[in-house]
Amino acid sequence: MSEAEMRREDVIRKEILAGVAEIYALREAEKRFIPGTSKVNYAGRVFDEKEMRAAVDSLLDFWLTLGDKGTEFVEDFCVFHDLRYGLVTNSGSSANLIALSALCSPAFEGRLQKGDEVITTASAFPTTVNPILQNALTPVFIDIEEDTYNIDSSKIEAAISPKTRALMFAHTLGNPAQMDVIMDIARKNGLYVIEDTCDALDSKYGGQLCGTFGDIATYSFYAAHHITMGEGGALLTNNLSLYRQALSIRDWGRACFCRTGEDNPDGACGHRFEQKFVGLPDGYDHKYIYSNIGYNLKPLDLQCAIGIEQLKKLPEFTRKRRENFKVLYEDFQQYAEYFILPRALPKAEPSWFALPITVKENAGFTRKEIVTYLESKNIETRMLFSGNILRHPAYKNITCRIAGELTNTEQVMQRTFFIGVYPGLNDEKLDYIKNTLGGFFS
Ligand SMILES: Cc1ncc(COP(=O)(O)O)c(C=O)c1O
């Protein structure tokens, strides 16, 4: 392009981006909350013209596949967590799959092998458990605590067998698990720890960010989560070998770590046609050498452009999540005879994903009754994911071990639900939730 053409492109781009900001402003001006008529979502995208402009700007570049924005987002995300290595994925589920697959990679020394056990919980989002099964490992289910909804750390040691190699669990709904005790047990028994931090971005335990305790942390940027790219996820680790396998598994299983489009003669490693691998022709293109049985789980660069803007807003999102949780929690306290309210451990600073509530057995009403009531008033509710995953059709015949009773897990299945605390809930909506709840009891 000539300089004049470049200047013209710049002008057009600026006009388009100004138009995008205007569209955002027009839509915002339209938004009104009408109690009883407008929906009170449990979660949702919280964004302004910055995310919309970033997405359109990236689209205008039309690079599309993972590129500079992906690199920038990963760098920012690693810096935020003070962890060395990271990669973006197309979902949190993919990040979980990659995490366990990396631990099973033949190229990872000390890898997990078929039939090895991974301790987890049956009160879970399915894709925290699925990678264990997908990698031919055996899940060992232990109970959760009744009111933190987290893996019960006091039950871990009794569940360990000679085959146990890892712990994989979520910080449920943003509430940090007892990481000091869990990491002590893991170190003592030589277990890997995978922290599913999909619902707990910016939550802390003992002043330390969730996701920075174990060997690998995973994150989700689905629209309901603490920050969003629409769909998306990430994996973080301080372990270079695990990172290399994770990257390979995300990118078709290839051995090469070039970025998309980085195909100059030498590639990123500088030895694209110079390597020797047993059984392969001398100098076979490193780009097409596979060291893992991989997938393609990459997001678009455009998603990362949105993520960069969202990450800048994370401190404010966290503040608002905590504030909303407090407002609703304090309101629920007056109904404590009917509900088990959530508890955070003394060292925990949750950035709550939602407010989990368990209807007491003797409440005089059922979960179905209160949930149906709230939904009829346009207040969204959700079950705590699978409740007890073992009760679901797909899991009926899985190979697993259950260590101890799953009493609290079963209670979640029967009587727990959650409502939102996300930053999109303003005072009007919070008041509406409180008044509506009051209406149920009056
Ligand atoms: C704890 C947990 N892990 C994993 C996931 C999967 O994330 P994604 O929807 O991005 O695949 C979720 C989804 O909400 C989740 O809550």
The ligand as an SDF file (V2000), in Angstrom:
LIG
                    3D

 16 16  0  0  0  0  0  0  0  0999 V2000
  -15.5450  -25.2780   37.4100 C   0  0  0  0  0  0  0  0  0  0  0  0
  -15.6650  -25.2340   35.9210 C   0  0  0  0  0  0  0  0  0  0  0  0
  -14.7320  -25.8520   35.1910 N   0  0  0  0  0  0  0  0  0  0  0  0
  -14.7750  -25.8390   33.8450 C   0  0  0  0  0  0  0  0  0  0  0  0
  -15.7630  -25.1710   33.1740 C   0  0  0  0  0  0  0  0  0  0  0  0
  -15.7910  -25.1940   31.6780 C   0  0  0  0  0  0  0  0  0  0  0  0
  -15.5460  -23.9440   31.1220 O   0  0  0  0  0  0  0  0  0  0  0  0
  -16.0220  -23.6420   29.6070 P   0  0  0  0  0  0  0  0  0  0  0  0
  -17.4810  -23.4040   29.6500 O   0  0  0  0  0  0  0  0  0  0  0  0
  -15.2540  -22.4410   29.1990 O   0  0  0  0  0  0  0  0  0  0  0  0
  -15.6890  -24.8410   28.8070 O   0  0  0  0  0  0  0  0  0  0  0  0
  -16.7590  -24.5190   33.8940 C   0  0  0  0  0  0  0  0  0  0  0  0
  -17.8310  -23.8110   33.1680 C   0  0  0  0  0  0  0  0  0  0  0  0
  -18.5600  -22.9970   33.6460 O   0  0  0  0  0  0  0  0  0  0  0  0
  -16.7140  -24.5490   35.3070 C   0  0  0  0  0  0  0  0  0  0  0  0
  -17.6480  -23.9400   36.0450 O   0  0  0  0  0  0  0  0  0  0  0  0
  1  2  1  0
  2  3  1  0
  2 15  2  0
  3  4  2  0
  4  5  1  0
  5  6  1  0
  5 12  2  0
  6  7  1  0
  7  8  1  0
  8  9  2  0
  8 10  1  0
  8 11  1  0
 12 13  1  0
 12 15  1  0
 13 14  2  0
 15 16  1  0
M  END
$$$$
